[in-house]
Amino acid sequence: MRAIVAGGGIGGLAAALSVAKQGHLVTVLERRAEFTELGAGIQLAPNAFHMLDLLGVGDEVRERAVHVSELRCMDGTTGERVASMPLTDAYRHRFGNPYSVVHRIDLYQPLLDACRRDGRIELRTSSAVVGYRQDASGVTVTLDSGEEVTGAALIGADGIRSAVRQQVIGDGEPVVSGQTIYRALLPMDRVPQELRWNAVVLWAGPGWNFVHYPIGRGTLLNLAATRDDGASQAVAGLPAEKAHVMAQFPQLHDSARRLLDLGEQWRSWVLCDREPQAGWTDGRVTLLGDAAHPMLQYATQGAAMALEDAVLVGALLDCGQDDVAQRLEKYNAERYERTARAQWVSRALVPQVFNPAGAEARQRNEMLASFTNDDFYDKVAWLHGLRDVTGGVAS
């Protein structure tokens, strides 16, 4: 049988690989004129690498990644080192893979190359999906050109503004968070030696935060500074003047400000997500990744959740076309609770860890400083420890 995947991003390509492994044909419909990945840095916990291994591209991604040694939290105003979660021997032993950071293209390209090597996968550009109809025999997708494509299943992996989602759920525009994130890439040779940390570093301040980490095999420093500014209109990739960015973080500690000041060609996004929805399957049609459960970046699990979705949906489609609808309902049921929890945690981390002020910030510092390494590992085990998408979590 043939499955159709709407969207050629990370989740869509992973889904194509996973479904093709069951021997099915797959057509991936990408709205853009080429298969590529926009954006900058992305964090990958061990659960993401377990999924990449199952998809056959784990080694390629690990080879391109920077394997950071810690997650470090700094008080963004005082410069105090609040806490650190080591990511080396004990962490890797417990969770079975590294915690790593990559440029998004260094995750995307291995998935794309694997799809291109697989003769069962057809990759089509300039093919935006605008709707579908289905009956007992299959599903027919309509493209913006008017062309129709038919298959036994449709997986909507077309992002937070998914056209497939609007037909399945119909919940309108994403939820605007009121937070603006400014992103830039800094060549590592411009970073002062004393600030070249092999770590994901969070500078947490009152109503704002600044995160940086190395990517591009260590040649670039990814800068991401977020301000809770009450933004009400969604924007994506809008150029931002350096002076404007600097003015958003007046209380930022000098060490972090040195890095922020080195950033050039800043772009801004207003962060958006959606409320968890229990039902994202309609007969032969289902959703995956940001189309199903978009989340804020704070739990650093958006890509990992999409990869987990992809592995499970492919595994469940080890069937003939008569069983597709039943298998997609099972996929939805098995994924909802975990992805909804990740969505809620991503929101909750903002006031609890990333952006608290005053007494709440002091309480945050005291709480994190009291944690042992094992305490930290216990906190993230439900996320980072997943090895088996049917439910196996490392203890």
Contacts in CASP RR format, 6 or more apart in sequence:
PFRMAT RR
TARGET T0000
AUTHOR 0000-0000-0000
METHOD contacts of the structure
MODEL  1
MRAIVAGGGIGGLAAALSVAKQGHLVTVLERRAEFTELGAGIQLAPNAFH
MLDLLGVGDEVRERAVHVSELRCMDGTTGERVASMPLTDAYRHRFGNPYS
VVHRIDLYQPLLDACRRDGRIELRTSSAVVGYRQDASGVTVTLDSGEEVT
GAALIGADGIRSAVRQQVIGDGEPVVSGQTIYRALLPMDRVPQELRWNAV
VLWAGPGWNFVHYPIGRGTLLNLAATRDDGASQAVAGLPAEKAHVMAQFP
QLHDSARRLLDLGEQWRSWVLCDREPQAGWTDGRVTLLGDAAHPMLQYAT
QGAAMALEDAVLVGALLDCGQDDVAQRLEKYNAERYERTARAQWVSRALV
PQVFNPAGAEARQRNEMLASFTNDDFYDKVAWLHGLRDVTGGVAS
1 24 0 8 1.000
1 25 0 8 1.000
1 151 0 8 1.000
1 152 0 8 1.000
1 153 0 8 1.000
1 320 0 8 1.000
1 321 0 8 1.000
1 324 0 8 1.000
2 24 0 8 1.000
2 25 0 8 1.000
2 26 0 8 1.000
2 27 0 8 1.000
2 150 0 8 1.000
2 151 0 8 1.000
2 152 0 8 1.000
3 19 0 8 1.000
3 24 0 8 1.000
3 25 0 8 1.000
3 26 0 8 1.000
3 27 0 8 1.000
3 151 0 8 1.000
3 152 0 8 1.000
3 153 0 8 1.000
3 154 0 8 1.000
3 155 0 8 1.000
3 317 0 8 1.000
4 26 0 8 1.000
4 27 0 8 1.000
4 29 0 8 1.000
4 139 0 8 1.000
4 141 0 8 1.000
4 149 0 8 1.000
4 151 0 8 1.000
4 153 0 8 1.000
4 154 0 8 1.000
4 155 0 8 1.000
5 12 0 8 1.000
5 15 0 8 1.000
5 16 0 8 1.000
5 19 0 8 1.000
5 26 0 8 1.000
5 27 0 8 1.000
5 28 0 8 1.000
5 29 0 8 1.000
5 154 0 8 1.000
5 155 0 8 1.000
5 156 0 8 1.000
5 157 0 8 1.000
6 29 0 8 1.000
6 129 0 8 1.000
6 141 0 8 1.000
6 154 0 8 1.000
6 155 0 8 1.000
6 156 0 8 1.000
6 157 0 8 1.000
6 158 0 8 1.000
6 162 0 8 1.000
6 163 0 8 1.000
6 164 0 8 1.000
7 28 0 8 1.000
7 29 0 8 1.000
7 30 0 8 1.000
7 31 0 8 1.000
7 129 0 8 1.000
7 156 0 8 1.000
7 157 0 8 1.000
7 158 0 8 1.000
7 159 0 8 1.000
8 16 0 8 1.000
8 28 0 8 1.000
8 29 0 8 1.000
8 30 0 8 1.000
8 35 0 8 1.000
8 123 0 8 1.000
8 157 0 8 1.000
9 30 0 8 1.000
9 35 0 8 1.000
9 37 0 8 1.000
9 108 0 8 1.000
9 157 0 8 1.000
10 37 0 8 1.000
10 104 0 8 1.000
10 107 0 8 1.000
10 108 0 8 1.000
10 111 0 8 1.000
10 303 0 8 1.000
10 306 0 8 1.000
10 307 0 8 1.000
11 157 0 8 1.000
11 288 0 8 1.000
11 289 0 8 1.000
11 303 0 8 1.000
11 306 0 8 1.000
11 307 0 8 1.000
11 309 0 8 1.000
11 310 0 8 1.000
12 28 0 8 1.000
12 155 0 8 1.000
12 156 0 8 1.000
12 157 0 8 1.000
12 288 0 8 1.000
12 306 0 8 1.000
12 310 0 8 1.000
13 28 0 8 1.000
13 35 0 8 1.000
13 108 0 8 1.000
13 111 0 8 1.000
13 112 0 8 1.000
13 114 0 8 1.000
13 115 0 8 1.000
14 51 0 8 1.000
14 55 0 8 1.000
14 111 0 8 1.000
14 306 0 8 1.000
14 307 0 8 1.000
14 310 0 8 1.000
14 311 0 8 1.000
15 155 0 8 1.000
15 157 0 8 1.000
15 288 0 8 1.000
15 309 0 8 1.000
15 310 0 8 1.000
15 313 0 8 1.000
15 314 0 8 1.000
16 26 0 8 1.000
16 28 0 8 1.000
16 115 0 8 1.000
16 118 0 8 1.000
16 121 0 8 1.000
17 55 0 8 1.000
17 56 0 8 1.000
17 57 0 8 1.000
17 111 0 8 1.000
17 114 0 8 1.000
17 115 0 8 1.000
17 118 0 8 1.000
17 121 0 8 1.000
17 310 0 8 1.000
18 54 0 8 1.000
18 55 0 8 1.000
18 310 0 8 1.000
18 311 0 8 1.000
18 313 0 8 1.000
18 314 0 8 1.000
18 315 0 8 1.000
19 26 0 8 1.000
19 155 0 8 1.000
19 313 0 8 1.000
19 314 0 8 1.000
19 317 0 8 1.000
20 26 0 8 1.000
20 118 0 8 1.000
20 119 0 8 1.000
20 120 0 8 1.000
20 121 0 8 1.000
21 314 0 8 1.000
22 314 0 8 1.000
22 315 0 8 1.000
22 317 0 8 1.000
22 318 0 8 1.000
23 120 0 8 1.000
24 120 0 8 1.000
24 152 0 8 1.000
24 317 0 8 1.000
25 120 0 8 1.000
25 121 0 8 1.000
25 122 0 8 1.000
26 120 0 8 1.000
26 121 0 8 1.000
26 122 0 8 1.000
27 121 0 8 1.000
27 122 0 8 1.000
27 124 0 8 1.000
27 149 0 8 1.000
27 151 0 8 1.000
28 115 0 8 1.000
28 121 0 8 1.000
28 122 0 8 1.000
28 123 0 8 1.000
28 124 0 8 1.000
29 124 0 8 1.000
29 127 0 8 1.000
29 128 0 8 1.000
29 129 0 8 1.000
29 141 0 8 1.000
29 143 0 8 1.000
29 149 0 8 1.000
30 123 0 8 1.000
30 124 0 8 1.000
30 125 0 8 1.000
30 126 0 8 1.000
30 127 0 8 1.000
31 126 0 8 1.000
31 127 0 8 1.000
31 128 0 8 1.000
31 129 0 8 1.000
31 144 0 8 1.000
31 158 0 8 1.000
32 125 0 8 1.000
32 126 0 8 1.000
33 125 0 8 1.000
33 126 0 8 1.000
34 125 0 8 1.000
35 112 0 8 1.000
35 123 0 8 1.000
35 125 0 8 1.000
36 105 0 8 1.000
36 108 0 8 1.000
37 104 0 8 1.000
37 105 0 8 1.000
37 107 0 8 1.000
37 108 0 8 1.000
37 109 0 8 1.000
38 104 0 8 1.000
39 104 0 8 1.000
39 183 0 8 1.000
40 103 0 8 1.000
40 104 0 8 1.000
40 183 0 8 1.000
40 184 0 8 1.000
40 185 0 8 1.000
40 215 0 8 1.000
40 222 0 8 1.000
40 224 0 8 1.000
41 101 0 8 1.000
41 102 0 8 1.000
41 103 0 8 1.000
41 104 0 8 1.000
41 213 0 8 1.000
41 215 0 8 1.000
41 222 0 8 1.000
41 224 0 8 1.000
42 101 0 8 1.000
42 102 0 8 1.000
42 103 0 8 1.000
42 104 0 8 1.000
42 107 0 8 1.000
42 303 0 8 1.000
43 99 0 8 1.000
43 100 0 8 1.000
43 101 0 8 1.000
43 200 0 8 1.000
43 213 0 8 1.000
43 300 0 8 1.000
44 52 0 8 1.000
44 61 0 8 1.000
44 65 0 8 1.000
44 99 0 8 1.000
44 100 0 8 1.000
44 101 0 8 1.000
44 102 0 8 1.000
44 107 0 8 1.000
44 303 0 8 1.000
44 304 0 8 1.000
45 95 0 8 1.000
45 99 0 8 1.000
45 300 0 8 1.000
45 301 0 8 1.000
45 304 0 8 1.000
45 380 0 8 1.000
45 383 0 8 1.000
45 384 0 8 1.000
45 385 0 8 1.000
46 92 0 8 1.000
46 95 0 8 1.000
46 96 0 8 1.000
46 97 0 8 1.000
46 98 0 8 1.000
46 99 0 8 1.000
46 384 0 8 1.000
46 385 0 8 1.000
47 95 0 8 1.000
47 97 0 8 1.000
47 304 0 8 1.000
47 308 0 8 1.000
47 383 0 8 1.000
47 384 0 8 1.000
47 385 0 8 1.000
47 386 0 8 1.000
47 387 0 8 1.000
48 303 0 8 1.000
48 304 0 8 1.000
48 307 0 8 1.000
49 58 0 8 1.000
49 61 0 8 1.000
49 62 0 8 1.000
49 97 0 8 1.000
49 98 0 8 1.000
49 100 0 8 1.000
50 96 0 8 1.000
50 97 0 8 1.000
50 386 0 8 1.000
50 387 0 8 1.000
51 304 0 8 1.000
51 307 0 8 1.000
51 308 0 8 1.000
51 310 0 8 1.000
51 311 0 8 1.000
51 389 0 8 1.000
52 58 0 8 1.000
52 61 0 8 1.000
52 110 0 8 1.000
52 307 0 8 1.000
53 59 0 8 1.000
53 97 0 8 1.000
54 311 0 8 1.000
55 111 0 8 1.000
55 114 0 8 1.000
55 307 0 8 1.000
55 310 0 8 1.000
55 311 0 8 1.000
56 114 0 8 1.000
57 110 0 8 1.000
57 111 0 8 1.000
57 113 0 8 1.000
57 114 0 8 1.000
58 110 0 8 1.000
60 110 0 8 1.000
60 113 0 8 1.000
61 100 0 8 1.000
61 102 0 8 1.000
61 106 0 8 1.000
61 107 0 8 1.000
61 110 0 8 1.000
62 98 0 8 1.000
62 100 0 8 1.000
64 102 0 8 1.000
64 103 0 8 1.000
64 106 0 8 1.000
64 107 0 8 1.000
64 109 0 8 1.000
64 110 0 8 1.000
64 216 0 8 1.000
64 217 0 8 1.000
65 98 0 8 1.000
65 100 0 8 1.000
65 101 0 8 1.000
65 102 0 8 1.000
65 106 0 8 1.000
66 100 0 8 1.000
66 101 0 8 1.000
66 102 0 8 1.000
66 198 0 8 1.000
66 213 0 8 1.000
66 214 0 8 1.000
66 215 0 8 1.000
66 216 0 8 1.000
66 217 0 8 1.000
66 218 0 8 1.000
67 87 0 8 1.000
67 98 0 8 1.000
67 99 0 8 1.000
67 100 0 8 1.000
68 87 0 8 1.000
68 99 0 8 1.000
68 100 0 8 1.000
68 101 0 8 1.000
68 198 0 8 1.000
68 199 0 8 1.000
68 200 0 8 1.000
68 213 0 8 1.000
68 214 0 8 1.000
69 86 0 8 1.000
69 87 0 8 1.000
69 88 0 8 1.000
69 198 0 8 1.000
69 199 0 8 1.000
70 84 0 8 1.000
70 85 0 8 1.000
70 86 0 8 1.000
70 87 0 8 1.000
70 88 0 8 1.000
70 198 0 8 1.000
70 199 0 8 1.000
70 200 0 8 1.000
71 84 0 8 1.000
71 85 0 8 1.000
71 87 0 8 1.000
71 99 0 8 1.000
71 199 0 8 1.000
71 200 0 8 1.000
71 202 0 8 1.000
72 81 0 8 1.000
72 83 0 8 1.000
72 84 0 8 1.000
72 85 0 8 1.000
72 197 0 8 1.000
72 199 0 8 1.000
72 200 0 8 1.000
72 201 0 8 1.000
72 202 0 8 1.000
73 81 0 8 1.000
73 82 0 8 1.000
73 83 0 8 1.000
73 84 0 8 1.000
73 202 0 8 1.000
73 204 0 8 1.000
73 353 0 8 1.000
73 368 0 8 1.000
74 80 0 8 1.000
74 81 0 8 1.000
74 82 0 8 1.000
74 201 0 8 1.000
74 202 0 8 1.000
74 203 0 8 1.000
74 204 0 8 1.000
74 253 0 8 1.000
74 256 0 8 1.000
75 82 0 8 1.000
75 203 0 8 1.000
75 204 0 8 1.000
75 205 0 8 1.000
75 253 0 8 1.000
75 361 0 8 1.000
75 365 0 8 1.000
76 203 0 8 1.000
76 204 0 8 1.000
76 205 0 8 1.000
76 209 0 8 1.000
76 210 0 8 1.000
76 251 0 8 1.000
76 252 0 8 1.000
76 253 0 8 1.000
76 256 0 8 1.000
77 205 0 8 1.000
77 206 0 8 1.000
77 251 0 8 1.000
77 252 0 8 1.000
77 253 0 8 1.000
78 253 0 8 1.000
79 203 0 8 1.000
79 253 0 8 1.000
79 255 0 8 1.000
79 256 0 8 1.000
80 365 0 8 1.000
82 204 0 8 1.000
82 364 0 8 1.000
82 365 0 8 1.000
82 368 0 8 1.000
82 369 0 8 1.000
83 368 0 8 1.000
83 369 0 8 1.000
83 371 0 8 1.000
83 376 0 8 1.000
84 199 0 8 1.000
85 91 0 8 1.000
85 373 0 8 1.000
85 376 0 8 1.000
85 377 0 8 1.000
85 380 0 8 1.000
86 373 0 8 1.000
87 98 0 8 1.000
87 99 0 8 1.000
90 373 0 8 1.000
90 377 0 8 1.000
91 99 0 8 1.000
91 373 0 8 1.000
91 377 0 8 1.000
92 98 0 8 1.000
94 377 0 8 1.000
94 381 0 8 1.000
94 385 0 8 1.000
94 394 0 8 1.000
95 377 0 8 1.000
95 381 0 8 1.000
95 384 0 8 1.000
95 385 0 8 1.000
95 394 0 8 1.000
96 387 0 8 1.000
96 394 0 8 1.000
99 384 0 8 1.000
101 200 0 8 1.000
101 213 0 8 1.000
101 214 0 8 1.000
101 215 0 8 1.000
101 222 0 8 1.000
102 215 0 8 1.000
102 216 0 8 1.000
103 215 0 8 1.000
103 216 0 8 1.000
103 220 0 8 1.000
103 222 0 8 1.000
106 215 0 8 1.000
106 216 0 8 1.000
106 217 0 8 1.000
107 303 0 8 1.000
115 121 0 8 1.000
115 123 0 8 1.000
116 123 0 8 1.000
126 145 0 8 1.000
127 143 0 8 1.000
127 145 0 8 1.000
127 147 0 8 1.000
127 149 0 8 1.000
128 143 0 8 1.000
128 144 0 8 1.000
128 163 0 8 1.000
129 141 0 8 1.000
129 142 0 8 1.000
129 143 0 8 1.000
129 144 0 8 1.000
129 156 0 8 1.000
129 158 0 8 1.000
129 163 0 8 1.000
129 164 0 8 1.000
130 142 0 8 1.000
130 143 0 8 1.000
130 144 0 8 1.000
130 163 0 8 1.000
131 141 0 8 1.000
131 142 0 8 1.000
131 163 0 8 1.000
131 164 0 8 1.000
131 167 0 8 1.000
132 139 0 8 1.000
132 140 0 8 1.000
132 141 0 8 1.000
132 142 0 8 1.000
132 154 0 8 1.000
132 164 0 8 1.000
132 167 0 8 1.000
132 285 0 8 1.000
133 139 0 8 1.000
133 140 0 8 1.000
133 142 0 8 1.000
134 140 0 8 1.000
134 154 0 8 1.000
134 282 0 8 1.000
134 283 0 8 1.000
134 284 0 8 1.000
134 285 0 8 1.000
137 321 0 8 1.000
138 150 0 8 1.000
138 151 0 8 1.000
138 152 0 8 1.000
138 153 0 8 1.000
138 284 0 8 1.000
138 321 0 8 1.000
138 324 0 8 1.000
139 150 0 8 1.000
139 151 0 8 1.000
139 152 0 8 1.000
139 153 0 8 1.000
139 154 0 8 1.000
139 284 0 8 1.000
139 285 0 8 1.000
140 148 0 8 1.000
140 149 0 8 1.000
140 150 0 8 1.000
140 151 0 8 1.000
141 148 0 8 1.000
141 149 0 8 1.000
141 150 0 8 1.000
141 151 0 8 1.000
141 154 0 8 1.000
142 148 0 8 1.000
143 149 0 8 1.000
152 284 0 8 1.000
152 320 0 8 1.000
152 321 0 8 1.000
152 324 0 8 1.000
153 284 0 8 1.000
153 285 0 8 1.000
153 286 0 8 1.000
153 317 0 8 1.000
153 321 0 8 1.000
153 324 0 8 1.000
153 328 0 8 1.000
154 164 0 8 1.000
154 284 0 8 1.000
154 285 0 8 1.000
154 286 0 8 1.000
155 286 0 8 1.000
155 287 0 8 1.000
155 288 0 8 1.000
155 313 0 8 1.000
156 162 0 8 1.000
156 164 0 8 1.000
156 165 0 8 1.000
156 285 0 8 1.000
156 286 0 8 1.000
156 287 0 8 1.000
156 288 0 8 1.000
156 291 0 8 1.000
157 287 0 8 1.000
157 288 0 8 1.000
157 289 0 8 1.000
157 291 0 8 1.000
157 306 0 8 1.000
158 164 0 8 1.000
158 165 0 8 1.000
158 291 0 8 1.000
159 165 0 8 1.000
159 289 0 8 1.000
159 290 0 8 1.000
159 291 0 8 1.000
159 294 0 8 1.000
160 174 0 8 1.000
160 272 0 8 1.000
160 273 0 8 1.000
160 274 0 8 1.000
160 290 0 8 1.000
160 291 0 8 1.000
160 294 0 8 1.000
161 173 0 8 1.000
161 174 0 8 1.000
162 287 0 8 1.000
162 290 0 8 1.000
162 291 0 8 1.000
164 285 0 8 1.000
164 287 0 8 1.000
164 291 0 8 1.000
165 171 0 8 1.000
165 280 0 8 1.000
165 287 0 8 1.000
165 291 0 8 1.000
165 292 0 8 1.000
166 172 0 8 1.000
167 282 0 8 1.000
167 285 0 8 1.000
168 279 0 8 1.000
168 280 0 8 1.000
168 281 0 8 1.000
168 282 0 8 1.000
168 285 0 8 1.000
168 286 0 8 1.000
168 287 0 8 1.000
169 277 0 8 1.000
169 279 0 8 1.000
169 280 0 8 1.000
169 287 0 8 1.000
171 274 0 8 1.000
171 275 0 8 1.000
171 277 0 8 1.000
173 234 0 8 1.000
174 234 0 8 1.000
174 272 0 8 1.000
174 273 0 8 1.000
174 274 0 8 1.000
174 294 0 8 1.000
175 272 0 8 1.000
175 273 0 8 1.000
175 274 0 8 1.000
175 275 0 8 1.000
176 231 0 8 1.000
176 232 0 8 1.000
176 233 0 8 1.000
176 234 0 8 1.000
176 270 0 8 1.000
176 271 0 8 1.000
176 272 0 8 1.000
177 231 0 8 1.000
177 270 0 8 1.000
177 271 0 8 1.000
177 272 0 8 1.000
177 273 0 8 1.000
177 296 0 8 1.000
178 228 0 8 1.000
178 229 0 8 1.000
178 230 0 8 1.000
178 231 0 8 1.000
178 232 0 8 1.000
178 270 0 8 1.000
178 271 0 8 1.000
179 226 0 8 1.000
179 227 0 8 1.000
179 228 0 8 1.000
179 229 0 8 1.000
179 230 0 8 1.000
179 231 0 8 1.000
179 270 0 8 1.000
179 271 0 8 1.000
179 296 0 8 1.000
179 350 0 8 1.000
180 226 0 8 1.000
180 227 0 8 1.000
180 229 0 8 1.000
180 231 0 8 1.000
180 248 0 8 1.000
180 268 0 8 1.000
180 269 0 8 1.000
180 270 0 8 1.000
180 271 0 8 1.000
181 224 0 8 1.000
181 225 0 8 1.000
181 226 0 8 1.000
181 227 0 8 1.000
181 268 0 8 1.000
181 269 0 8 1.000
181 270 0 8 1.000
181 271 0 8 1.000
181 297 0 8 1.000
182 223 0 8 1.000
182 224 0 8 1.000
182 225 0 8 1.000
182 226 0 8 1.000
182 227 0 8 1.000
182 240 0 8 1.000
182 245 0 8 1.000
182 248 0 8 1.000
182 266 0 8 1.000
182 267 0 8 1.000
182 268 0 8 1.000
183 222 0 8 1.000
183 223 0 8 1.000
183 224 0 8 1.000
183 225 0 8 1.000
183 266 0 8 1.000
183 267 0 8 1.000
183 268 0 8 1.000
183 269 0 8 1.000
184 223 0 8 1.000
184 263 0 8 1.000
184 264 0 8 1.000
184 265 0 8 1.000
184 266 0 8 1.000
184 267 0 8 1.000
185 215 0 8 1.000
185 220 0 8 1.000
185 221 0 8 1.000
185 222 0 8 1.000
185 223 0 8 1.000
185 265 0 8 1.000
186 220 0 8 1.000
186 221 0 8 1.000
186 223 0 8 1.000
186 259 0 8 1.000
186 262 0 8 1.000
186 263 0 8 1.000
186 264 0 8 1.000
187 219 0 8 1.000
187 220 0 8 1.000
187 221 0 8 1.000
188 196 0 8 1.000
188 214 0 8 1.000
188 218 0 8 1.000
188 219 0 8 1.000
188 220 0 8 1.000
188 221 0 8 1.000
190 262 0 8 1.000
191 221 0 8 1.000
191 259 0 8 1.000
191 262 0 8 1.000
192 258 0 8 1.000
195 255 0 8 1.000
195 258 0 8 1.000
195 259 0 8 1.000
196 214 0 8 1.000
196 221 0 8 1.000
198 214 0 8 1.000
199 213 0 8 1.000
200 211 0 8 1.000
200 212 0 8 1.000
200 213 0 8 1.000
201 211 0 8 1.000
201 212 0 8 1.000
201 213 0 8 1.000
202 209 0 8 1.000
202 210 0 8 1.000
202 211 0 8 1.000
202 353 0 8 1.000
202 354 0 8 1.000
203 209 0 8 1.000
203 210 0 8 1.000
203 211 0 8 1.000
203 252 0 8 1.000
203 253 0 8 1.000
203 256 0 8 1.000
204 353 0 8 1.000
204 354 0 8 1.000
204 355 0 8 1.000
204 356 0 8 1.000
204 361 0 8 1.000
204 364 0 8 1.000
205 251 0 8 1.000
205 252 0 8 1.000
205 354 0 8 1.000
205 355 0 8 1.000
205 356 0 8 1.000
205 357 0 8 1.000
205 361 0 8 1.000
206 251 0 8 1.000
206 355 0 8 1.000
206 356 0 8 1.000
206 357 0 8 1.000
206 358 0 8 1.000
206 361 0 8 1.000
207 227 0 8 1.000
207 228 0 8 1.000
207 355 0 8 1.000
207 356 0 8 1.000
207 357 0 8 1.000
208 225 0 8 1.000
208 226 0 8 1.000
208 227 0 8 1.000
208 228 0 8 1.000
208 248 0 8 1.000
208 249 0 8 1.000
208 252 0 8 1.000
208 355 0 8 1.000
209 225 0 8 1.000
209 226 0 8 1.000
209 354 0 8 1.000
209 355 0 8 1.000
210 223 0 8 1.000
210 224 0 8 1.000
210 225 0 8 1.000
210 226 0 8 1.000
210 249 0 8 1.000
210 252 0 8 1.000
210 256 0 8 1.000
210 259 0 8 1.000
210 260 0 8 1.000
211 223 0 8 1.000
211 224 0 8 1.000
211 225 0 8 1.000
211 226 0 8 1.000
212 221 0 8 1.000
212 222 0 8 1.000
212 223 0 8 1.000
212 224 0 8 1.000
212 259 0 8 1.000
213 221 0 8 1.000
213 222 0 8 1.000
214 220 0 8 1.000
214 221 0 8 1.000
214 222 0 8 1.000
215 221 0 8 1.000
215 222 0 8 1.000
221 259 0 8 1.000
223 259 0 8 1.000
223 260 0 8 1.000
223 263 0 8 1.000
224 297 0 8 1.000
225 245 0 8 1.000
225 248 0 8 1.000
225 249 0 8 1.000
225 260 0 8 1.000
226 271 0 8 1.000
226 354 0 8 1.000
227 248 0 8 1.000
227 249 0 8 1.000
228 350 0 8 1.000
228 355 0 8 1.000
229 248 0 8 1.000
231 270 0 8 1.000
233 270 0 8 1.000
234 270 0 8 1.000
234 272 0 8 1.000
235 268 0 8 1.000
235 269 0 8 1.000
235 270 0 8 1.000
236 269 0 8 1.000
236 270 0 8 1.000
237 267 0 8 1.000
237 268 0 8 1.000
237 269 0 8 1.000
238 267 0 8 1.000
238 268 0 8 1.000
238 269 0 8 1.000
239 265 0 8 1.000
239 266 0 8 1.000
239 267 0 8 1.000
239 268 0 8 1.000
240 266 0 8 1.000
240 267 0 8 1.000
240 268 0 8 1.000
241 266 0 8 1.000
242 263 0 8 1.000
242 264 0 8 1.000
242 266 0 8 1.000
245 260 0 8 1.000
245 266 0 8 1.000
246 257 0 8 1.000
246 260 0 8 1.000
246 261 0 8 1.000
249 257 0 8 1.000
249 260 0 8 1.000
252 260 0 8 1.000
271 296 0 8 1.000
271 297 0 8 1.000
272 294 0 8 1.000
273 294 0 8 1.000
273 295 0 8 1.000
273 296 0 8 1.000
273 343 0 8 1.000
273 346 0 8 1.000
273 347 0 8 1.000
274 293 0 8 1.000
274 294 0 8 1.000
274 343 0 8 1.000
276 293 0 8 1.000
276 336 0 8 1.000
276 339 0 8 1.000
276 340 0 8 1.000
276 343 0 8 1.000
276 344 0 8 1.000
277 292 0 8 1.000
277 293 0 8 1.000
278 336 0 8 1.000
278 340 0 8 1.000
279 332 0 8 1.000
279 336 0 8 1.000
280 286 0 8 1.000
280 287 0 8 1.000
280 291 0 8 1.000
280 292 0 8 1.000
280 293 0 8 1.000
280 332 0 8 1.000
280 336 0 8 1.000
281 287 0 8 1.000
281 328 0 8 1.000
281 329 0 8 1.000
281 331 0 8 1.000
281 332 0 8 1.000
283 324 0 8 1.000
283 325 0 8 1.000
283 328 0 8 1.000
283 329 0 8 1.000
284 324 0 8 1.000
284 325 0 8 1.000
284 328 0 8 1.000
285 328 0 8 1.000
286 292 0 8 1.000
286 313 0 8 1.000
286 328 0 8 1.000
286 331 0 8 1.000
286 332 0 8 1.000
288 306 0 8 1.000
288 309 0 8 1.000
288 310 0 8 1.000
288 313 0 8 1.000
289 302 0 8 1.000
289 305 0 8 1.000
289 306 0 8 1.000
289 309 0 8 1.000
289 339 0 8 1.000
290 302 0 8 1.000
290 306 0 8 1.000
292 309 0 8 1.000
292 335 0 8 1.000
292 339 0 8 1.000
293 305 0 8 1.000
293 335 0 8 1.000
293 339 0 8 1.000
293 340 0 8 1.000
293 342 0 8 1.000
293 343 0 8 1.000
294 343 0 8 1.000
295 301 0 8 1.000
295 302 0 8 1.000
295 305 0 8 1.000
295 339 0 8 1.000
295 342 0 8 1.000
295 343 0 8 1.000
295 346 0 8 1.000
295 347 0 8 1.000
296 346 0 8 1.000
296 347 0 8 1.000
296 350 0 8 1.000
297 346 0 8 1.000
298 345 0 8 1.000
298 346 0 8 1.000
298 347 0 8 1.000
298 349 0 8 1.000
298 350 0 8 1.000
298 353 0 8 1.000
298 354 0 8 1.000
299 342 0 8 1.000
299 345 0 8 1.000
299 346 0 8 1.000
299 349 0 8 1.000
299 383 0 8 1.000
301 342 0 8 1.000
301 346 0 8 1.000
301 383 0 8 1.000
302 342 0 8 1.000
304 383 0 8 1.000
305 338 0 8 1.000
305 339 0 8 1.000
305 342 0 8 1.000
308 335 0 8 1.000
308 338 0 8 1.000
308 386 0 8 1.000
308 389 0 8 1.000
309 331 0 8 1.000
309 335 0 8 1.000
309 339 0 8 1.000
311 389 0 8 1.000
312 331 0 8 1.000
312 334 0 8 1.000
312 335 0 8 1.000
312 389 0 8 1.000
312 390 0 8 1.000
313 328 0 8 1.000
313 331 0 8 1.000
315 389 0 8 1.000
316 327 0 8 1.000
316 328 0 8 1.000
316 330 0 8 1.000
316 331 0 8 1.000
317 324 0 8 1.000
317 327 0 8 1.000
319 327 0 8 1.000
334 389 0 8 1.000
334 390 0 8 1.000
338 386 0 8 1.000
341 382 0 8 1.000
342 383 0 8 1.000
351 360 0 8 1.000
352 364 0 8 1.000
353 364 0 8 1.000
353 368 0 8 1.000
356 363 0 8 1.000
356 364 0 8 1.000
371 379 0 8 1.000
381 393 0 8 1.000
381 394 0 8 1.000
381 395 0 8 1.000
382 393 0 8 1.000
384 394 0 8 1.000
385 393 0 8 1.000
385 394 0 8 1.000
386 392 0 8 1.000
386 393 0 8 1.000
386 394 0 8 1.000
387 393 0 8 1.000
387 394 0 8 1.000
END
